[in-house]
Amino acid sequence: MGTLTINVNDDVETRFRALAQKVYAEKKGYLGKAVTSAMQKWIDEIIQKKISESELKLMDKGFKMGKLKFKSREELYER
């Protein structure tokens, strides 16, 4: 388990501590759990953003689907 020493805006710290106390019922380690949860959520959001950006680039590039073997829908469904 790692240890971080950080500086946070006083207002943000006060609001974060108050909310963490409500969510985790001020049990031992509540602040660490809240910070870990917030950091994990931030990491997940960044990763998801990168994934969506790369997928959008693929969509813009397009996909080669090969040759069409059927000239009409009726041939495809033998109607």
Secondary structure as the mmCIF struct_conf table of DSSP 4:
data_model
#
loop_
_struct_conf.conf_type_id
_struct_conf.id
_struct_conf.beg_label_comp_id
_struct_conf.beg_label_asym_id
_struct_conf.beg_label_seq_id
_struct_conf.end_label_comp_id
_struct_conf.end_label_asym_id
_struct_conf.end_label_seq_id
HELX_RH_AL_P HELX_RH_AL_P1 ASP A 10 TYR A 24
TURN_TY1_P TURN_TY1_P1 ALA A 25 GLU A 26
TURN_TY1_P TURN_TY1_P2 LYS A 28 GLY A 29
HELX_RH_AL_P HELX_RH_AL_P2 TYR A 30 LYS A 61
BEND BEND1 LYS A 69 LYS A 69
BEND BEND2 LYS A 71 SER A 72
HELX_RH_AL_P HELX_RH_AL_P3 ARG A 73 TYR A 77
TURN_TY1_P TURN_TY1_P3 GLU A 78 GLU A 78
#
